[in-house]
Amino acid sequence: MKVYLTLLLIALCCVVVQAQEPEVVRTNTELVQTAITVLDKKGNFVEGLKREQFELTVDGKPRPVAFFERIASGSPRELELATLPDPTNNATTTPTAAPPPRVPGRTIVFFLDDLHLSPDSMNRTRMMLKHFLDRDMNSKDNVAIATASGQVGFLEQFTNNRDVLDAAMSRLFPLPYDARGYGVGSTTKMTEYMALAIETSKSDSKVLNFYIEECMKGAGLVRVPLAKALLRASCETQAKSSARAILIQAAHITQTSYNSLESLMRSMKRMPGRKLAFFISDGFLLDAGPHAAAVRDKLDHVIDGAQRAGVVVYTIHAVGLVNSTYLDPGGQRPMDAQGRLDIASVGELEATQDALTGLADQTGGRALRSTNFFDGWVNNVLDETSNYYIVAWRPEKDEEKLPKFKHVKNTVVDQPELTVRAPKGYVAGPAAAPAATTTNTTKPKTPETELRDALSDFYPEDSLPTQLSLTYLNTPANGLVATSSIEISARDVTTIKLAGVVLNDKGKIASSFRNQLNVDSSKAGGSGSIFYNHHTPLAPGIYQFRVAARDEKSGRVGSAIQWIVIPDLAKSQLTLSSVLLGGQLLEDKYVQLSVNHTFPRASQLGYWVFVYNAKRDTNGNPQLTVQTQVLRDGQTVLSSPQRRVSSNGQDAERIPFGEELALKTLAPGKYDLKVIVTDGVAGKSAYQLADFIVK
């Protein structure tokens, strides 16, 4: 055991080969597919529906259903279908190396329209996010916190690392919003709804007359009729110009929000399975008038991007519970003793919600409004979308000629009492052709550029299945060191080019490494997995590791991405190392930790942790106890009794603890191992999590 523990601290590099099973790959043909949620009057998912019970129309024309299946969100089948755009095609190709084990889960993005969020709304949103992270998120979820302004920065990425999401949430702050006109006095105070009334209303001039009169008051008393008429004409021009300026500014801000959302939607197309997006905003006008940017058309492109990426959008009107006449919290509407603005503002609240309602309705989601708390609603949505039906059809040839928004309708025949939620349309037609150039400057990719491209991509490349596992330890010689353990699944491989980069929470390079792995094929037997470990001393902080590998023989490239949080031990708080899972002693010299964290049900799961900054009693001894829990979807399914930690003969700064757990009582699936250490002297506890898979 002492030899094993010493080797864990040294964590020497090694290359090992293991046998793998072949993979079957299916060919693809383009289909248009949509996810459909069918609910009864009580809001429960309707089971047992058949293909023939669904009626599908595109622009009012019936279409035959080419594929139909009932899916559970986050299931292996959902992941499988995500890689098969045409599930009806059963052709196979030559088997390749097996991919790393993957356990699917929910893909959820919280998109904060911070360009339209007041400080109060931002605070409510932060409370909702904290509630979700604390109670509803599990380790299988892939979650991102994104904003219209991009204020989250490099942390605006999908992850299941709670610490990274906490750091992303800490960057959320309200931004000033000020779309204003120009003039004097009350003419500078005008809501966008009032501006739209001035811009578009020809028969009702009450709002325009109010601002004209306010402008004339600012000029003082004018008795000469001609001068008064000229002043009124000037004030009318000023009021209309102010209204137009406000609408143009507002449209530009809304366009920025749409652009950020559309970019996110289209980037999610590469992610497997159905995705959920929560769009959180105080709302904005659906149409900003004839002289502003065409924001209504832009919304269609956002909806199309969501449909093509398989994203269902649920919108939250973050203003909360307000009067139907709208409260104008920003003070952008001046006082009007005659009540003309109060009358004209009827419908303002609904107008700012129309875009949110349309976005949710057209993508198959729902819109939440008129509530100050939306924590529970988010959880209800996650339950509501946990089951759905996939319906797919083949587009007609004519649809591929010109880009055009196609209206899609799905109904359950002869059951009008059922609620059907599904995207309402998409933009048909080819992708825009790249701009023509006079010379062809495209150069063939070299092995170096292929590795560099894989490292710079936010989504892993899986042509060469590659997995990454990160751990950190406080070592006597180098302090805090992160170990990146890499597993590459390959057959008939002799040389692997490997590259890695470490990025801090600002996206700046903190470290990098390169290596060439020469594999002895006579020992590998022509198939297996290659392991490589790299050690990186790091200062406390949040880091993202990216690794890329290239098989020099086949040219296949694989990559992997993972986050790690390095603690600050200088704070003298009780802290644990990473959980070191499944260490194996090889050739009486090397230790290789598990990279894919996958263990047979009949095996024992062994782990080690090291305790840092333990307090001492009056005799100079620590008083530490450890409890181990196994959780599935946040619920404890296995728990060990508390055990005392012996520090006899151990480094006082790095107190180790190891244990083995029998997995035979656990069903196949993904779990979290939670190691809880309690310091009896300090009266403090700390825990560390590690996910693993039982097969």
C-alpha positions in Angstrom: 0.0 0.0 0.0 2.8 2.4 0.8 4.5 1.7 -2.6 1.1 2.2 -4.3 0.6 5.5 -2.5 4.1 6.7 -3.4 3.5 5.9 -7.0 0.2 7.9 -6.9 2.2 10.9 -5.9 4.8 10.4 -8.6 2.1 9.6 -11.2 4.6 8.6 -13.9 3.6 8.5 -17.6 2.8 5.3 -19.2 1.4 3.8 -22.4 -1.0 0.8 -22.2 -3.0 -1.1 -24.7 -6.4 -2.7 -24.1 -8.9 -4.4 -26.4 -12.0 -2.6 -27.6 -15.2 -3.6 -29.3 -16.0 -2.5 -33.0 -18.4 0.3 -33.8 -21.1 0.2 -36.5 -21.5 3.4 -38.5 -24.6 4.3 -40.6 -24.7 6.5 -43.6 -26.8 9.7 -43.7 -29.3 11.3 -46.0 -30.9 14.7 -45.1 -34.2 14.7 -43.3 -36.1 17.4 -41.6 -37.0 16.3 -38.1 -38.8 17.8 -35.2 -39.4 17.0 -31.5 -43.0 16.9 -30.4 -44.3 17.0 -26.8 -48.0 15.9 -26.4 -49.7 16.6 -23.1 -53.2 15.8 -21.8 -55.4 18.3 -19.9 -53.5 17.7 -16.7 -50.2 18.5 -18.3 -49.0 14.9 -18.4 -47.1 13.4 -21.3 -49.3 11.2 -23.5 -47.8 7.7 -24.0 -48.5 5.2 -26.6 -49.2 7.4 -29.7 -48.5 5.8 -33.1 -47.1 7.2 -36.3 -50.5 7.1 -38.1 -52.1 9.2 -35.3 -50.0 12.3 -36.3 -50.9 14.6 -39.1 -48.1 16.7 -40.5 -48.5 19.7 -42.9 -45.9 22.0 -44.3 -47.3 25.3 -45.6 -50.7 23.7 -45.4 -49.8 20.7 -47.6 -49.8 17.2 -46.0 -46.5 15.4 -45.8 -45.9 11.7 -45.2 -44.0 10.9 -42.0 -40.7 9.2 -42.9 -39.7 8.4 -39.3 -41.4 8.3 -36.0 -40.2 7.3 -32.5 -40.9 8.0 -28.9 -37.7 9.3 -27.1 -36.7 9.8 -23.5 -34.6 13.0 -23.0 -31.0 12.2 -22.1 -31.3 8.5 -23.1 -28.7 6.5 -25.1 -31.2 6.2 -27.9 -31.5 10.0 -28.2 -27.7 10.2 -28.5 -27.7 7.5 -31.2 -30.4 9.2 -33.3 -28.5 12.5 -33.0 -25.7 10.9 -35.1 -28.1 9.5 -37.6 -29.9 12.3 -39.6 -31.6 9.5 -41.6 -32.5 6.7 -39.2 -34.3 4.8 -42.0 -31.0 4.1 -43.7 -29.4 0.9 -42.3 -26.3 0.7 -44.5 -23.0 0.1 -42.7 -19.4 1.0 -43.4 -16.1 -0.4 -42.2 -15.9 -0.6 -38.4 -13.5 1.8 -36.8 -12.1 2.1 -33.3 -14.7 2.1 -30.5 -15.6 5.6 -29.2 -15.1 6.4 -25.5 -18.0 5.4 -23.3 -20.6 8.2 -23.2 -23.6 8.6 -20.9 -26.0 11.1 -22.4 -27.8 13.8 -20.3 -29.7 17.0 -20.7 -28.3 19.9 -22.7 -29.5 23.2 -21.1 -28.6 26.8 -21.9 -29.7 29.8 -19.9 -29.5 32.8 -22.3 -29.8 36.1 -20.4 -30.8 39.0 -22.6 -28.8 41.3 -20.4 -29.3 44.2 -22.9 -32.9 44.1 -21.7 -32.6 43.2 -18.0 -33.1 45.7 -15.2 -31.1 45.3 -11.9 -34.2 43.8 -10.2 -34.7 41.3 -13.0 -31.0 40.4 -13.0 -31.2 39.7 -9.3 -34.3 37.4 -9.8 -32.5 35.6 -12.6 -29.4 35.0 -10.5 -31.6 33.5 -7.7 -33.2 31.2 -10.3 -29.8 30.1 -11.6 -28.5 29.4 -8.1 -31.7 27.3 -7.3 -31.1 25.3 -10.5 -27.4 24.7 -9.8 -28.1 23.8 -6.1 -31.1 21.5 -6.6 -31.9 20.6 -10.2 -28.6 20.1 -12.0 -26.9 16.7 -12.0 -23.5 15.5 -13.3 -25.0 14.2 -16.6 -26.3 17.7 -17.6 -24.4 19.9 -20.0 -25.2 23.4 -19.0 -24.2 26.9 -20.3 -24.8 30.4 -19.0 -24.7 32.8 -22.0 -25.6 36.5 -22.4 -26.5 38.8 -25.2 -23.6 41.2 -24.4 -21.0 38.4 -23.9 -20.1 39.7 -20.4 -19.6 36.1 -19.1 -16.7 35.8 -21.6 -14.7 32.6 -21.9 -16.8 30.9 -19.3 -19.8 31.0 -21.7 -19.4 27.3 -22.6 -21.2 24.1 -21.9 -20.0 22.1 -18.9 -21.1 19.9 -16.0 -18.6 21.5 -13.6 -20.6 23.4 -11.0 -17.7 25.5 -9.9 -17.2 26.8 -13.5 -21.0 27.7 -13.7 -20.7 29.4 -10.3 -17.9 31.5 -11.7 -19.9 32.3 -14.8 -22.8 33.4 -12.7 -20.6 35.7 -10.6 -19.8 37.7 -13.8 -23.5 38.6 -14.3 -24.2 42.3 -13.7 -27.0 44.6 -14.9 -26.1 46.8 -17.9 -27.4 50.3 -18.4 -30.1 50.6 -21.1 -30.8 54.0 -22.5 -32.4 54.4 -25.9 -33.4 58.1 -25.8 -34.3 60.9 -28.1 -33.1 64.5 -27.9 -34.7 67.8 -27.0 -35.4 69.7 -23.8 -37.6 68.9 -20.8 -40.0 66.1 -21.1 -39.3 65.6 -24.8 -36.2 63.5 -23.7 -38.5 61.1 -21.8 -40.2 58.7 -24.1 -40.7 55.0 -23.9 -40.3 52.9 -27.0 -44.0 52.2 -27.0 -44.8 55.9 -27.1 -42.2 56.4 -29.8 -43.8 53.7 -31.9 -47.2 55.3 -31.4 -45.8 58.6 -32.8 -44.0 56.8 -35.6 -46.9 54.6 -36.8 -50.2 56.3 -35.7 -51.8 58.5 -38.3 -55.4 58.8 -37.0 -54.6 59.2 -33.2 -52.3 62.0 -32.4 -52.8 62.3 -28.6 -49.2 61.2 -27.8 -47.7 63.4 -30.5 -49.7 66.4 -29.3 -48.5 65.8 -25.7 -44.8 65.9 -26.7 -45.4 68.9 -29.0 -47.0 70.8 -26.1 -44.2 69.8 -23.7 -41.7 71.1 -26.2 -43.5 74.4 -26.7 -43.7 74.9 -22.9 -39.9 74.7 -22.8 -39.7 77.6 -25.2 -41.6 80.0 -23.0 -44.6 82.2 -23.8 -45.0 83.0 -27.5 -47.9 85.4 -28.4 -47.2 86.1 -32.1 -49.4 83.6 -34.1 -46.9 83.1 -36.9 -44.0 82.5 -34.4 -46.3 80.1 -32.5 -47.1 78.2 -35.6 -43.4 78.0 -36.5 -42.5 76.8 -33.0 -45.2 74.2 -33.1 -43.9 72.9 -36.5 -40.4 72.8 -35.1 -41.5 70.9 -32.0 -43.5 68.4 -34.1 -40.4 67.7 -36.1 -38.3 67.4 -32.9 -40.9 64.9 -31.3 -41.0 62.8 -34.4 -37.2 62.8 -34.8 -36.8 61.8 -31.1 -39.3 59.0 -31.6 -37.5 57.7 -34.6 -34.1 58.0 -32.9 -35.4 56.0 -30.0 -36.8 53.2 -32.2 -33.6 53.0 -34.3 -31.5 52.7 -31.1 -33.9 50.2 -29.6 -33.9 48.1 -32.8 -30.1 48.1 -32.9 -30.0 46.8 -29.3 -32.6 44.1 -30.1 -30.7 43.1 -33.2 -27.6 42.6 -31.1 -29.6 40.3 -28.7 -31.0 38.4 -31.7 -27.6 38.0 -33.3 -26.1 36.6 -30.1 -29.0 34.2 -29.7 -29.0 33.1 -33.3 -25.2 32.4 -33.1 -25.7 30.3 -30.0 -28.6 28.4 -31.6 -26.6 27.5 -34.8 -23.5 26.6 -32.8 -25.6 24.1 -30.8 -26.5 22.2 -34.0 -23.3 20.2 -33.6 -24.4 19.0 -30.2 -26.3 15.7 -30.0 -29.9 15.3 -28.9 -32.7 17.7 -28.1 -31.7 20.9 -26.3 -33.5 23.3 -24.0 -32.9 27.0 -23.9 -34.3 29.5 -21.4 -34.4 33.0 -22.8 -34.7 35.5 -20.0 -35.5 39.1 -20.7 -37.6 42.1 -19.6 -39.0 42.1 -23.1 -38.8 44.5 -26.1 -40.9 45.5 -29.1 -41.6 42.9 -31.8 -41.6 45.6 -34.4 -39.7 48.9 -34.1 -41.4 50.7 -37.0 -40.7 51.2 -40.7 -37.5 53.2 -40.3 -35.7 50.8 -37.9 -34.0 47.6 -38.6 -36.2 44.7 -39.6 -36.2 43.0 -36.2 -39.3 40.9 -37.0 -37.5 39.2 -39.9 -34.5 38.6 -37.7 -36.7 36.7 -35.2 -37.6 34.3 -38.0 -33.9 33.4 -38.5 -33.5 32.9 -34.7 -36.5 30.5 -34.8 -35.1 28.7 -37.8 -31.7 28.3 -36.1 -33.4 26.8 -33.1 -35.4 24.4 -35.2 -32.3 23.2 -37.2 -30.3 22.7 -34.0 -33.1 20.9 -32.2 -33.5 23.6 -29.5 -36.8 24.2 -27.7 -36.9 27.7 -26.3 -38.8 28.6 -23.1 -39.0 32.3 -22.5 -39.2 34.1 -19.1 -40.5 37.7 -18.8 -38.2 38.7 -16.0 -40.0 41.9 -15.1 -42.2 39.9 -12.8 -45.7 40.8 -11.7 -46.7 44.2 -12.9 -49.9 46.1 -13.7 -51.4 45.7 -17.2 -50.8 49.4 -17.9 -47.0 48.8 -17.3 -45.2 50.5 -14.4 -42.4 52.2 -16.4 -39.7 51.4 -13.7 -37.1 53.4 -15.7 -39.0 56.6 -15.5 -39.0 57.0 -19.3 -42.6 58.3 -19.4 -43.3 61.8 -18.1 -46.3 62.9 -16.1 -49.4 63.8 -18.0 -52.1 65.5 -16.0 -54.7 64.9 -18.8 -54.0 61.1 -18.8 -53.3 60.9 -22.5 -50.1 58.8 -22.1 -51.8 56.5 -19.6 -54.5 55.8 -22.1 -52.0 55.4 -24.9 -49.9 53.0 -22.9 -52.7 50.4 -22.6 -51.2 47.3 -24.2 -47.6 48.3 -23.7 -46.9 45.3 -21.4 -48.3 42.9 -23.9 -46.4 44.5 -26.7 -43.0 44.0 -24.9 -44.0 40.3 -24.4 -45.0 39.5 -28.0 -41.5 38.6 -29.2 -40.9 36.3 -26.2 -44.3 34.6 -26.8 -43.6 34.2 -30.5 -40.1 32.8 -29.9 -41.4 30.2 -27.4 -44.5 29.2 -29.4 -42.7 28.9 -32.7 -39.9 26.6 -31.3 -42.3 24.4 -29.3 -41.8 25.9 -25.9 -43.8 28.1 -23.5 -43.6 31.7 -22.3 -43.7 32.5 -18.6 -45.0 35.9 -17.6 -46.5 37.8 -14.6 -44.7 36.1 -11.8 -41.9 37.2 -9.5 -40.5 33.7 -9.0 -39.6 31.3 -11.7 -37.5 28.7 -9.9 -40.2 26.0 -9.8 -41.3 26.7 -13.4 -37.8 25.8 -14.7 -38.0 22.5 -12.9 -41.5 21.8 -14.3 -40.2 22.5 -17.8 -37.4 20.0 -17.3 -39.9 17.4 -16.3 -42.3 18.3 -19.1 -39.6 17.9 -21.8 -38.2 14.6 -20.4 -40.2 12.7 -23.0 -41.1 13.5 -26.6 -41.8 12.1 -30.0 -39.5 12.5 -33.1 -41.3 13.1 -36.4 -39.2 13.4 -39.6 -40.0 14.0 -43.2 -38.2 14.5 -46.5 -38.2 18.0 -48.0 -39.5 18.5 -51.5 -37.0 19.4 -54.2 -38.6 22.7 -54.8 -37.9 23.8 -51.2 -34.2 23.6 -51.9 -34.1 26.3 -54.5 -34.8 29.5 -52.5 -34.6 30.3 -48.8 -38.1 30.6 -47.5 -39.7 30.3 -44.1 -41.9 27.1 -44.1 -44.8 26.8 -41.7 -45.1 23.4 -40.0 -48.1 22.1 -38.2 -48.3 18.8 -36.2 -51.6 17.5 -34.8 -53.0 14.4 -33.3 -55.9 13.2 -35.4 -59.3 13.3 -33.7 -58.0 14.3 -30.3 -58.4 18.1 -30.1 -58.2 17.9 -26.3 -54.5 17.1 -26.4 -51.9 19.9 -26.4 -49.2 19.5 -29.1 -46.0 21.5 -28.6 -43.6 21.5 -31.5 -41.6 24.0 -33.6 -43.9 25.9 -36.0 -41.5 26.3 -38.9 -38.0 26.5 -40.4 -36.3 28.3 -43.3 -35.9 26.0 -46.3 -33.3 26.4 -48.9 -29.5 26.0 -49.4 -26.9 27.6 -47.2 -25.5 30.9 -48.4 -22.6 30.4 -50.8 -19.3 31.9 -49.7 -18.2 35.1 -51.4 -16.3 34.7 -54.6 -12.6 35.5 -54.7 -10.3 36.2 -57.5 -7.6 33.8 -56.3 -7.8 30.6 -54.4 -5.8 31.2 -51.2 -6.9 28.0 -49.5 -3.9 25.8 -48.6 -4.0 22.1 -47.9 -4.1 21.3 -44.2 -0.9 20.0 -42.6 -0.8 17.7 -39.6 0.1 20.7 -37.5 -2.8 22.8 -38.7 -5.2 19.9 -38.1 -4.0 19.6 -34.5 -4.2 23.4 -34.1 -7.8 23.5 -35.5 -8.9 20.7 -33.2 -7.4 22.5 -30.2 -9.2 25.8 -31.1 -12.6 24.2 -31.6 -15.1 24.5 -28.8 -16.5 21.1 -29.8 -14.5 17.8 -29.6 -13.4 16.0 -32.7 -14.2 12.3 -32.5 -12.6 10.8 -35.7 -9.9 9.4 -33.3 -11.8 8.7 -30.1 -10.0 10.6 -27.3 -10.8 11.0 -23.7 -9.4 13.3 -21.0 -9.5 13.1 -17.2 -8.1 15.8 -14.9 -6.9 15.6 -11.3 -4.8 17.9 -9.0 -2.5 17.1 -6.1 -0.4 19.3 -3.8 3.1 17.8 -4.4 6.1 18.3 -2.1 8.4 19.5 -4.9 6.1 21.5 -7.2 3.1 22.5 -5.1 -0.2 22.3 -6.9 0.1 20.1 -10.0 -2.7 19.2 -12.4 -2.4 15.8 -14.2 -4.1 15.4 -17.5 -4.6 11.7 -18.2 -5.4 11.0 -21.9 -6.8 7.8 -23.4 -6.8 7.4 -27.2 -8.8 4.5 -28.7 -7.0 3.2 -31.7 -6.0 0.1 -33.8 -3.0 -0.6 -35.9 -1.4 2.6 -34.6 2.4 3.2 -34.6 2.7 7.0 -34.1 0.5 9.5 -32.4 1.1 13.2 -32.5 -0.3 14.8 -29.3 -0.8 18.4 -28.3 -2.4 20.1 -25.4 -3.2 23.7 -24.2 -4.3 25.0 -20.8 -6.4 28.1 -20.8 -7.3 30.3 -17.8 -10.8 31.7 -17.1 -10.1 34.6 -19.4 -9.2 32.3 -22.3 -5.5 33.1 -22.1 -2.9 30.4 -22.5 -1.5 29.3 -19.1 0.5 26.3 -20.4 0.9 24.0 -23.3 2.6 20.7 -24.2 3.4 18.6 -27.3 4.6 15.0 -27.7 4.9 12.1 -30.1 3.9 8.7 -28.9 5.5 5.8 -30.6 3.5 2.6 -30.0 5.0 -0.9 -30.1 2.5 -2.6 -32.3 3.9 -6.0 -31.5 2.9 -5.6 -27.9 -0.4 -3.8 -28.8 -1.6 -6.7 -30.9 -3.1 -4.3 -33.5 -5.8 -2.9 -31.3 -6.3 -1.1 -28.0 -6.1 2.1 -26.0 -3.1 4.3 -25.5 -2.6 6.2 -22.3 -0.5 9.3 -21.7 -0.2 11.5 -18.6 1.1 15.1 -18.5 1.8 17.1 -15.4 1.3 20.9 -15.2 2.1 23.1 -12.1 -0.6 25.7 -11.8 -1.6 28.6 -9.6 -5.0 28.6 -8.0 -7.8 29.3 -10.4 -10.2 27.9 -13.1 -8.6 26.3 -16.1 -9.8 24.6 -19.3 -7.6 21.8 -20.7 -7.8 21.0 -24.4 -6.0 18.0 -25.9 -5.8 16.8 -29.5 -4.3 13.7 -31.0 -3.6 12.7 -34.6 -2.9 9.2 -35.9 0.0 9.7 -38.3 -1.0 6.6 -40.3 -4.7 7.2 -41.0 -4.8 11.0 -40.5 -7.7 10.7 -38.0 -7.8 13.4 -35.4 -9.5 13.4 -32.0 -9.8 15.9 -29.2 -11.2 16.4 -25.7 -12.0 19.3 -23.4 -12.4 19.5 -19.6 -12.4 22.0 -16.8 -10.7 21.9 -13.5 -10.6 24.2 -10.5 -7.3 24.5 -8.6 -8.0 25.6 -5.0 -6.0 28.2 -3.0 -4.4 26.3 -0.2 -3.0 29.6 1.2 -6.4 30.4 2.6 -5.7 27.6 5.2 -9.2 26.1 4.7 -9.9 22.4 4.8 -9.4 21.2 1.2 -9.4 17.9 -0.6 -7.4 16.8 -3.6 -9.2 15.4 -6.7 -10.6 12.0 -6.2 -8.1 9.5 -7.8 -10.2 6.7 -9.3 -9.2 3.2 -10.3 -5.5 3.4 -9.9 -3.7 0.3 -11.3 -0.2 -0.7 -10.5 1.5 -1.7 -13.8 4.8 -3.6 -14.1 5.4 -3.0 -10.4 6.4 0.5 -11.4 3.7 2.6 -13.0 0.3 3.7 -11.8 -2.4 4.6 -14.3 -5.6 6.2 -13.0 -8.9 5.4 -14.9 -9.5 8.0 -17.6 -13.0 6.9 -18.8 -14.1 6.2 -15.2 -15.9 3.1 -16.4 -16.0 0.0 -14.2 -17.6 -3.5 -14.5 -20.5 -4.1 -12.1 -18.7 -7.1 -10.7 -15.6 -5.1 -9.8 -14.5 -3.0 -6.8 -14.2 0.8 -7.2 -11.0 2.0 -5.5 -10.2 5.6 -4.8 -7.8 7.9 -3.0 -8.0 11.5 -1.8 -5.5 13.7 0.1 -6.6 16.1 2.9 -5.0 19.5 3.1 -5.0 22.1 5.9 -6.3 19.8 8.6 -6.3 21.5 12.0 -4.5 19.9 15.0 -5.7 19.2 18.5 -3.7 20.1 21.7 -1.6 17.0 21.1 -0.8 18.0 17.6 -3.0 15.3 15.9 -5.7 15.8 13.4 -9.2 14.5 14.0 -10.6 13.5 10.6 -13.5 11.3 9.6 -14.6 10.3 6.1 -17.9 9.2 4.6 -18.4 8.0 1.1 -21.6 8.4 -0.8 -22.7 7.2 -4.2 -25.4 9.3 -5.9 -27.5 8.9 -9.0 -29.3 11.9 -10.4 -28.7 13.7 -7.1 -30.1 10.9 -4.9 -28.0 8.9 -2.5 -28.1 5.2 -3.4 -25.1 3.9 -1.4 -23.4 5.2 1.7 -20.5 3.9 3.8 -20.2 4.5 7.5 -17.9 7.2 8.7 -14.3 6.1 9.1 -11.5 7.8 11.0 -8.4 8.8 9.0 -5.1 7.7 10.4 -2.2 10.1 9.9 0.4 7.9 11.5 3.6 7.9 9.4 2.1 10.2 6.8 3.0 13.6 5.5 1.2 16.0 7.9 0.5 18.4 5.0 -1.0 15.7 2.8 -3.0 13.2 4.7 -4.2 10.3 2.4 -7.3 8.2 2.6 -8.3 5.3 0.4 -11.2 3.0 0.2 -12.8 0.3 -2.1 -16.5 0.0 -2.8 -18.3 -3.0 -4.2 -20.4 -2.1 -7.3 -22.5 -5.2 -7.5 -25.6 -3.6 -6.0 -25.6 -0.7 -8.6 -27.5 -0.9 -11.9 -25.6 0.1 -15.0 -25.5 3.8 -15.5 -23.7 7.0 -14.4 -23.1 7.9 -10.8 -21.3 10.5 -8.7 -18.9 9.5 -6.0 -19.0 12.0 -3.1 -16.2 11.9 -0.5 -17.0 14.0 2.6 -14.2 14.8 5.1 -15.0 16.3 8.5 -12.4 18.0 10.6 -13.4 17.5 14.2 -11.0 20.1 15.5 -12.0 22.9 13.2 -15.7 21.8 13.1 -15.6 22.1 9.3 -16.4 19.7 6.4 -15.3 19.6 2.8 -16.2 17.3 0.0 -15.1 16.3 -3.5 -17.0 14.7 -6.4 -16.0 12.4 -9.2 -18.4 10.8 -11.7 -18.1 7.2 -12.8 -20.0 4.7 -15.0 -21.1 1.2 -14.1 -21.3 -1.2 -17.0 
